[in-house]
Amino acid sequence: MTLRETAYAKINLALHVRRRRDDGYHELETLFAFVDAGDELSASTAQADSLRVVGEFGGALDDPFGNIVAKALHSLPHGAGWAVTLEKNLPVAAGLGGGSADAGAIFRMVHDSHGLPEDWHARAAKLGADVPACVESVACIGRGTGTELEPIANELAGTPVLLVNPRIPLATGPVFKAWDGVDRGALEGENLRQMTLGGRNDLEAPALTLVPEIGDVLAALARTGAWLTRMSGSGATCFALYDTADRRDAAQAAMRAGWWSLAGALR
């Protein structure tokens, strides 16, 4: 048995923080979307489960056996042991749901080989708020903490997208802690494009106070002819959407040396 799966990079086309809940989490409304590239996972049959991490950002995972990929594998019945290799191409703590996307890829691999248990959504949600959306890896609306998913027609599929990160990790907790607590309103619009254009990322302002370089990335992307530029998740990755792949590729070539970037298309 050899299974292969891409852990598609997650972006938030919009992320509205509505309130802080009594349990300490935040009530959200978000538009999840996924890029057609990301980390790569493979698995082969073994006597026991194991995880090997390689790739540009593999060194950032200092405890691979305690990370979310191992936890995802442990949470699902999958027969014999799996020897998993994770090629970590996405930066860590970057607002791209990297770990959640990796876990989602494990769920899809188990689905293809053994089928998922009926309570897979609850098992995914226990691993992280973004994991249920990453299992499906299709555009959707997330509510609650992000685990309550609502399907939406995806007229943006195929849209050229550029991801750019200043190579500065940014943990989610401090960004939420720096949010000013102001409810700026719900998602509005009749379709995904309207909701995206009319939306915002309420974590952008607090993230900028922690990593001002995010502003440099957004300014650079704003000069490239994109029809939308925004920060993803809690940062520090920003994205830009384009009408053509040529314009996206020219934008990537114009980015500052040393920044990480990924060119792709929305799934």
C-alpha positions as CSV (number, residue, x, y, z in Angstrom):
1,M,0.0,0.0,0.0
2,T,1.2,3.5,-0.9
3,L,-1.1,6.4,-0.4
4,R,-0.3,10.0,-1.5
5,E,-2.2,13.2,-0.7
6,T,-1.7,16.9,-0.9
7,A,-2.5,19.0,2.2
8,Y,-4.0,22.0,0.4
9,A,-3.1,25.4,1.8
10,K,-6.1,27.0,3.6
11,I,-6.8,30.7,3.2
12,N,-9.6,32.8,4.7
13,L,-11.1,34.9,2.0
14,A,-12.8,36.8,4.9
15,L,-12.6,36.3,8.7
16,H,-15.1,38.1,10.9
17,V,-14.6,37.9,14.6
18,R,-18.0,38.5,16.3
19,R,-17.4,38.1,20.0
20,R,-15.3,36.3,22.6
21,R,-17.3,33.4,24.1
22,D,-17.6,32.4,27.7
23,D,-15.4,29.3,27.0
24,G,-12.5,31.6,25.9
25,Y,-12.9,30.8,22.2
26,H,-14.1,33.4,19.7
27,E,-17.3,33.3,17.7
28,L,-16.3,33.6,14.0
29,E,-17.7,33.8,10.5
30,T,-15.2,32.9,7.9
31,L,-15.0,32.0,4.2
32,F,-12.7,29.0,3.8
33,A,-11.0,28.5,0.5
34,F,-8.1,26.2,-0.5
35,V,-5.2,26.5,-2.9
36,D,-4.3,23.7,-5.2
37,A,-0.8,23.2,-3.6
38,G,0.6,22.7,-0.1
39,D,2.4,20.0,1.9
40,E,2.7,16.5,0.5
41,L,2.0,13.3,2.5
42,S,2.6,9.7,1.6
43,A,2.0,6.5,3.6
44,S,3.0,2.9,3.3
45,T,2.2,-0.2,5.3
46,A,4.4,-0.8,8.3
47,Q,4.5,-2.8,11.6
48,A,3.8,0.4,13.6
49,D,2.8,4.0,12.9
50,S,5.7,6.3,12.3
51,L,6.1,9.9,11.0
52,R,9.1,11.3,9.2
53,V,9.1,15.0,8.4
54,V,11.1,16.5,5.5
55,G,11.0,19.6,3.3
56,E,11.9,23.3,3.6
57,F,10.0,23.8,6.9
58,G,10.3,20.3,8.3
59,G,12.8,21.6,10.9
60,A,10.2,23.9,12.4
61,L,8.4,20.8,13.8
62,D,10.5,20.0,16.8
63,D,8.1,17.2,18.1
64,P,6.9,15.4,15.0
65,F,5.5,12.5,17.0
66,G,3.4,14.8,19.2
67,N,2.1,16.9,16.3
68,I,-1.3,17.0,14.7
69,V,-0.5,14.5,12.0
70,A,0.4,11.8,14.5
71,K,-2.7,12.7,16.5
72,A,-4.9,12.5,13.4
73,L,-3.6,9.1,12.6
74,H,-4.0,7.9,16.1
75,S,-7.6,9.2,16.2
76,L,-8.8,7.0,13.2
77,P,-9.0,3.2,12.7
78,H,-6.6,2.5,9.8
79,G,-5.7,-1.2,10.0
80,A,-2.0,-2.0,10.1
81,G,0.7,0.5,10.9
82,W,1.4,3.4,8.6
83,A,4.8,4.9,7.9
84,V,4.0,8.5,7.0
85,T,6.3,11.0,5.3
86,L,5.3,14.6,5.6
87,E,7.0,17.0,3.1
88,K,6.5,20.3,4.9
89,N,6.4,22.9,2.1
90,L,4.2,25.5,3.9
91,P,5.6,27.8,6.6
92,V,4.6,27.0,10.2
93,A,2.4,29.4,12.2
94,A,1.5,31.3,9.0
95,G,-2.3,31.5,8.8
96,L,-2.5,28.8,6.2
97,G,-3.8,26.0,8.4
98,G,-0.7,24.0,7.7
99,G,-1.0,21.5,10.5
100,S,-4.8,21.3,10.1
101,A,-4.3,20.8,6.3
102,D,-1.9,17.9,7.1
103,A,-4.4,16.4,9.4
104,G,-7.1,16.8,6.8
105,A,-5.0,14.9,4.3
106,I,-4.6,12.0,6.8
107,F,-8.4,11.9,7.1
108,R,-8.7,11.7,3.3
109,M,-6.1,9.0,3.1
110,V,-8.0,7.0,5.7
111,H,-11.2,7.6,3.9
112,D,-9.8,6.3,0.6
113,S,-8.2,3.2,2.2
114,H,-10.6,2.2,5.0
115,G,-13.5,4.7,5.1
116,L,-14.1,7.2,7.8
117,P,-16.2,6.6,11.0
118,E,-19.6,8.4,11.1
119,D,-18.3,10.7,13.8
120,W,-15.3,11.9,11.8
121,H,-16.4,15.5,12.0
122,A,-16.3,15.5,15.8
123,R,-12.9,13.7,15.8
124,A,-11.6,16.3,13.4
125,A,-12.9,19.2,15.5
126,K,-11.1,17.8,18.6
127,L,-7.8,18.2,16.7
128,G,-8.4,21.9,15.8
129,A,-11.1,24.3,14.7
130,D,-9.8,24.4,11.0
131,V,-9.5,20.6,10.7
132,P,-13.1,19.8,9.6
133,A,-12.9,22.3,6.8
134,C,-9.5,21.0,5.8
135,V,-10.8,17.4,5.6
136,E,-13.1,18.5,2.8
137,S,-10.7,21.2,1.4
138,V,-13.5,22.9,-0.6
139,A,-14.8,26.5,-0.3
140,C,-17.3,26.8,2.5
141,I,-18.6,29.1,5.3
142,G,-17.4,28.4,8.8
143,R,-19.3,29.6,11.8
144,G,-19.0,29.1,15.6
145,T,-15.3,28.5,16.2
146,G,-15.0,27.6,12.6
147,T,-16.2,24.0,12.9
148,E,-19.8,24.6,11.9
149,L,-19.6,24.3,8.1
150,E,-22.0,25.5,5.5
151,P,-21.6,24.7,1.8
152,I,-21.4,27.5,-0.7
153,A,-21.3,27.5,-4.5
154,N,-17.7,28.2,-5.6
155,E,-17.6,30.4,-8.6
156,L,-14.0,31.4,-7.7
157,A,-12.6,27.9,-8.4
158,G,-9.6,28.3,-10.7
159,T,-8.9,31.9,-9.7
160,P,-5.1,32.5,-9.8
161,V,-3.8,33.2,-6.3
162,L,-0.4,34.2,-4.8
163,L,0.6,33.6,-1.2
164,V,3.4,35.6,0.4
165,N,4.9,35.3,3.8
166,P,7.7,37.5,5.3
167,R,9.1,34.4,6.9
168,I,8.1,35.5,10.4
169,P,6.1,32.9,12.4
170,L,3.0,34.3,14.2
171,A,1.2,32.3,16.7
172,T,-2.6,32.5,16.7
173,G,-3.1,33.1,20.4
174,P,-1.4,36.4,20.8
175,V,-3.3,37.7,17.7
176,F,-6.7,36.9,19.1
177,K,-5.6,38.4,22.4
178,A,-4.8,41.6,20.7
179,W,-8.2,41.9,18.9
180,D,-10.0,45.0,20.1
181,G,-13.3,43.2,20.8
182,V,-15.4,45.3,18.3
183,D,-18.0,43.4,16.3
184,R,-17.9,44.9,12.9
185,G,-20.7,42.9,11.5
186,A,-21.7,39.7,9.7
187,L,-20.7,38.3,6.3
188,E,-22.9,39.9,3.6
189,G,-23.5,39.1,-0.1
190,E,-25.4,36.7,-2.3
191,N,-22.4,34.6,-3.5
192,L,-18.8,33.8,-2.6
193,R,-17.3,36.6,-4.7
194,Q,-19.6,39.2,-3.2
195,M,-19.0,37.9,0.3
196,T,-15.2,38.0,-0.3
197,L,-15.2,41.5,-1.7
198,G,-17.5,42.8,1.0
199,G,-15.6,41.0,3.8
200,R,-12.6,41.7,5.9
201,N,-10.1,40.0,8.2
202,D,-10.6,41.3,11.7
203,L,-7.3,39.8,12.8
204,E,-5.3,41.9,10.3
205,A,-5.1,44.9,12.6
206,P,-3.9,43.1,15.7
207,A,-1.5,41.0,13.6
208,L,0.1,44.2,12.2
209,T,0.8,45.4,15.8
210,L,2.8,42.1,16.4
211,V,4.4,41.8,12.9
212,P,4.5,45.2,11.1
213,E,6.2,43.5,8.1
214,I,2.7,42.2,7.2
215,G,2.0,45.7,6.1
216,D,5.0,45.6,3.7
217,V,3.6,42.4,2.1
218,L,0.1,43.8,1.7
219,A,1.5,47.0,0.2
220,A,3.7,45.1,-2.2
221,L,0.7,42.9,-3.3
222,A,-1.5,46.0,-3.7
223,R,0.8,47.2,-6.5
224,T,0.5,44.1,-8.6
225,G,-2.9,44.5,-10.2
226,A,-4.7,42.0,-7.9
227,W,-8.5,42.4,-7.5
228,L,-8.2,41.5,-3.9
229,T,-5.3,41.5,-1.3
230,R,-5.8,40.4,2.3
231,M,-4.1,38.6,5.2
232,S,-5.1,35.0,5.8
233,G,-6.2,33.7,9.1
234,S,-4.1,35.1,12.0
235,G,-1.2,35.8,9.7
236,A,1.5,36.4,8.7
237,T,0.7,35.1,5.2
238,C,-1.1,37.4,2.9
239,F,-2.8,36.5,-0.4
240,A,-3.7,38.2,-3.7
241,L,-6.3,37.1,-6.2
242,Y,-5.8,37.8,-10.0
243,D,-7.8,37.7,-13.2
244,T,-4.9,35.9,-15.1
245,A,-2.1,33.5,-14.2
246,D,0.3,35.8,-16.1
247,R,-0.5,38.7,-13.8
248,R,-0.1,36.4,-10.8
249,D,3.3,35.1,-12.0
250,A,4.5,38.6,-12.7
251,A,3.5,39.6,-9.2
252,Q,5.4,36.7,-7.7
253,A,8.6,37.8,-9.6
254,A,8.2,41.3,-8.2
255,M,8.1,40.2,-4.5
256,R,11.0,41.0,-2.2
257,A,13.9,38.7,-2.1
258,G,13.8,36.5,1.0
259,W,10.0,36.4,1.3
260,W,8.4,33.0,0.9
261,S,5.7,32.8,-1.9
262,L,3.5,30.2,-3.5
263,A,1.6,30.6,-6.8
264,G,-1.4,28.5,-7.4
265,A,-5.1,28.5,-8.1
266,L,-8.2,28.2,-5.9
267,R,-9.7,24.8,-5.8
